[in-house]
Amino acid sequence: MKVAVVGGGWAGLSAAVTAARLGHQVRVFEAAPSLGGRARTVRHPALDMPIDNGQHLLLGAYTATLELMRSLGLEEADCFHTLPLFLRSADGTLSLRTLPGLPAPLHLAAGLLTAKGLHWTEKAAALRALHHLRQNDWQTPRAATVQEWLALSLQPARLQEQLWRPLCVATMNTPVEQACAQLFAHVLRDSVGSGRRDAGHMLIPRRGLSELWPERVAQLAADGTLVSGGPGSLDIVPNTPIRQLHPAAPAGMGDVAGAAASPASRWRLNERPELYDAVLLCGNVPATARLLAGLPPSPAGLEFLESLTAFAHAPIATLTLELSRPLRLPAPMLLLHERRERGHFGQWLFQGQDAHQRLLHIVVSDAQAMLAVTDREALLAGMIEQLNQQLRGICLPEIRRHALITEKRATFLAVPGLQRPGNRTPWPGIWVAGDWTDTGYPAVLEGAVRSGRQAALEMDGQCRRP
Ligand SMILES: Cc1cc2nc3c(=O)[nH]c(=O)nc-3n(C[C@H](O)[C@H](O)[C@H](O)COP(=O)(O)OP(=O)(O)OC[C@H]3O[C@@H](n4cnc5c(N)ncnc54)[C@H](O)[C@@H]3O)c2cc1C
């Protein structure tokens, strides 16, 4: 079959690789010049060097992503710094580390018990909450927010501030007051709660995000080595936004509305001449909704579109600092204490992956409050003050240049009760994929990769049915 994939993010490329390896002729259309979508490398004018659009952290539990990367001939050790799960604050007041010598989940229990900066009652409360989740098969009360789950689990206020709030906003880009407890439980289950010790490992990319594996797909596709021996093929067309899908009537069917309702429909994209038997839409929710809204209406289609209006989004901002001399942080990633009223918006500080150790990245999830600050100089000054106050025993070198990258729709808000669709749509021949579909995860890379793979498998299954 001829398959069009709209979007060259992690979901689109995962779908494209899967479909090509299943024997289909696949063409990926990407609006941007580079691949990777919300996890991509950019060249920021202020720094004049390639940096990522935001620091990304993967987990050992990201099995579909790691499997896909292996299948592209990539070695985990070349691609990532792999670290056992740890949490350490820049000011040294909190540190927690799973104990590598012990089997899961004892490694976490021992890590919590030996954590620095938590009172023993707080450690006991955290262990009780995790034990309770495990006993309940990682189910939380229906429609509960993380805040409600924390209250029900009798988590002390200081533990919530020090541990649960930062973990929730970092993994879900949604504050505890709004975040879905069930999705948070899934994140805990698949990382710290997994029977596999390496599931909780933290993987920090050693390379730019586009280079990590999306560009490898493009390279293997161009070489013709992505699909070994089979009939499938893959080519990638960058700089090509798809603005419209046109149903093409099968022989004997004249009208366009009839064509869209027919199971035998094929599709044209923009004004391009070629016809596709299947289209996999792999943009974010607004981009996908825009394309679907241009199709001939049907009651099921309108219902599907209506379900997409429930998604709201939250920004993530990353401030990259270029230092005048190298600085090695005591750990690749440090927790910052956020004090918005003082302009201390930073939540995490990452050591840049540049060879000269001159880059630091400050990450702010759920960043609306920070973005409301219009005085950019004051914003920068506040965050540098935060580093100077919290980086204990470290003198921050002079900042030579900086770049602030804001992803306004970084992720959807992972709130309770959000109805996320599967990969199938009411339009014949059209599937959707992306981190926002019903993956069981918040908006994360692994969800995107799984969603893309699943969409391609369903599309393939459907076309093989007699
Ligand atoms: C700053 C930031 C930090 C993050 N940190 C983490 C993290 O640490 N760990 C983690 O797991 N996740 C993280 N995420 C989330 C992760 O990046 C996303 O879940 C993932 O990249 C989503 O992939 P996707 O393929 O579903 O969508 P996208 O990445 O949005 O890809 C969609 C692609 O489709 C293209 N497109 C859209 N419409 C069209 C059209 N009409 N025609 C052609 N092309 C089109 C877009 O240009 C884009 O390239 C972070 C996200 C951001 C923004």
The ligand as an SDF file (V2000), in Angstrom:
LIG
                    3D

 53 58  0  0  0  0  0  0  0  0999 V2000
   10.7160   21.3620   26.0020 C   0  0  0  0  0  0  0  0  0  0  0  0
   10.1710   19.9570   26.0770 C   0  0  0  0  0  0  0  0  0  0  0  0
   10.7120   19.0630   26.9820 C   0  0  0  0  0  0  0  0  0  0  0  0
   10.2300   17.7580   27.0380 C   0  0  0  0  0  0  0  0  0  0  0  0
   10.8250   16.8730   27.8940 N   0  0  0  0  0  0  0  0  0  0  0  0
   10.5100   15.5750   27.8020 C   0  0  0  0  0  0  0  0  0  0  0  0
   11.2530   14.6090   28.5270 C   0  0  0  0  0  0  0  0  0  0  0  0
   12.1910   14.9360   29.2480 O   0  0  0  0  0  0  0  0  0  0  0  0
   10.9170   13.2910   28.3820 N   0  0  0  0  0  0  0  0  0  0  0  0
    9.8950   12.8890   27.5690 C   0  0  0  0  0  0  0  0  0  0  0  0
    9.6720   11.6810   27.4650 O   0  0  0  0  0  0  0  0  0  0  0  0
    9.1620   13.7930   26.8820 N   0  0  0  0  0  0  0  0  0  0  0  0
    9.4460   15.1120   26.9690 C   0  0  0  0  0  0  0  0  0  0  0  0
    8.7450   16.0300   26.2310 N   0  0  0  0  0  0  0  0  0  0  0  0
    7.5980   15.5670   25.4180 C   0  0  0  0  0  0  0  0  0  0  0  0
    8.0570   14.9910   24.0690 C   0  0  0  0  0  0  0  0  0  0  0  0
    8.9150   15.8870   23.4000 O   0  0  0  0  0  0  0  0  0  0  0  0
    6.8240   14.7420   23.2210 C   0  0  0  0  0  0  0  0  0  0  0  0
    5.9800   13.8510   23.9070 O   0  0  0  0  0  0  0  0  0  0  0  0
    7.1430   14.1200   21.8640 C   0  0  0  0  0  0  0  0  0  0  0  0
    8.2000   14.7590   21.2140 O   0  0  0  0  0  0  0  0  0  0  0  0
    5.8840   14.1800   20.9970 C   0  0  0  0  0  0  0  0  0  0  0  0
    6.1420   13.5630   19.7560 O   0  0  0  0  0  0  0  0  0  0  0  0
    5.0120   13.4780   18.6440 P   0  0  0  0  0  0  0  0  0  0  0  0
    5.6350   12.8230   17.4860 O   0  0  0  0  0  0  0  0  0  0  0  0
    3.7800   12.8960   19.2340 O   0  0  0  0  0  0  0  0  0  0  0  0
    4.6200   14.9860   18.2730 O   0  0  0  0  0  0  0  0  0  0  0  0
    5.5260   16.1640   17.7050 P   0  0  0  0  0  0  0  0  0  0  0  0
    6.8770   16.0790   18.2600 O   0  0  0  0  0  0  0  0  0  0  0  0
    4.7490   17.4130   17.9350 O   0  0  0  0  0  0  0  0  0  0  0  0
    5.6410   15.8810   16.1470 O   0  0  0  0  0  0  0  0  0  0  0  0
    4.6830   16.3060   15.2260 C   0  0  0  0  0  0  0  0  0  0  0  0
    5.3880   16.6730   13.9260 C   0  0  0  0  0  0  0  0  0  0  0  0
    4.4050   16.8530   12.9300 O   0  0  0  0  0  0  0  0  0  0  0  0
    4.7350   17.9900   12.1630 C   0  0  0  0  0  0  0  0  0  0  0  0
    3.4780   18.4710   11.5760 N   0  0  0  0  0  0  0  0  0  0  0  0
    2.3620   18.8810   12.2290 C   0  0  0  0  0  0  0  0  0  0  0  0
    1.4050   19.2050   11.3620 N   0  0  0  0  0  0  0  0  0  0  0  0
    1.9150   18.9960   10.1290 C   0  0  0  0  0  0  0  0  0  0  0  0
    1.3950   19.1710    8.8130 C   0  0  0  0  0  0  0  0  0  0  0  0
    0.1480   19.6040    8.6060 N   0  0  0  0  0  0  0  0  0  0  0  0
    2.1870   18.8770    7.7630 N   0  0  0  0  0  0  0  0  0  0  0  0
    3.4690   18.4060    7.9430 C   0  0  0  0  0  0  0  0  0  0  0  0
    3.9980   18.2480    9.1760 N   0  0  0  0  0  0  0  0  0  0  0  0
    3.2360   18.5300   10.2590 C   0  0  0  0  0  0  0  0  0  0  0  0
    5.3590   18.9510   13.1550 C   0  0  0  0  0  0  0  0  0  0  0  0
    6.1620   19.9160   12.5080 O   0  0  0  0  0  0  0  0  0  0  0  0
    6.1580   17.9700   14.0230 C   0  0  0  0  0  0  0  0  0  0  0  0
    7.4520   17.7730   13.5040 O   0  0  0  0  0  0  0  0  0  0  0  0
    9.1670   17.3590   26.1970 C   0  0  0  0  0  0  0  0  0  0  0  0
    8.6090   18.2620   25.2970 C   0  0  0  0  0  0  0  0  0  0  0  0
    9.1120   19.5470   25.2200 C   0  0  0  0  0  0  0  0  0  0  0  0
    8.5240   20.4990   24.2200 C   0  0  0  0  0  0  0  0  0  0  0  0
  1  2  1  0
  2  3  1  0
  2 52  2  0
  3  4  2  0
  4  5  1  0
  4 50  1  0
  5  6  2  0
  6  7  1  0
  6 13  1  0
  7  8  2  0
  7  9  1  0
  9 10  1  0
 10 11  2  0
 10 12  1  0
 12 13  2  0
 13 14  1  0
 14 15  1  0
 14 50  1  0
 15 16  1  0
 16 17  1  0
 16 18  1  0
 18 19  1  0
 18 20  1  0
 20 21  1  0
 20 22  1  0
 22 23  1  0
 23 24  1  0
 24 25  2  0
 24 26  1  0
 24 27  1  0
 27 28  1  0
 28 29  2  0
 28 30  1  0
 28 31  1  0
 31 32  1  0
 32 33  1  0
 33 34  1  0
 33 48  1  0
 34 35  1  0
 35 36  1  0
 35 46  1  0
 36 37  1  0
 36 45  1  0
 37 38  2  0
 38 39  1  0
 39 40  1  0
 39 45  2  0
 40 41  1  0
 40 42  2  0
 42 43  1  0
 43 44  2  0
 44 45  1  0
 46 47  1  0
 46 48  1  0
 48 49  1  0
 50 51  2  0
 51 52  1  0
 52 53  1  0
M  END
$$$$
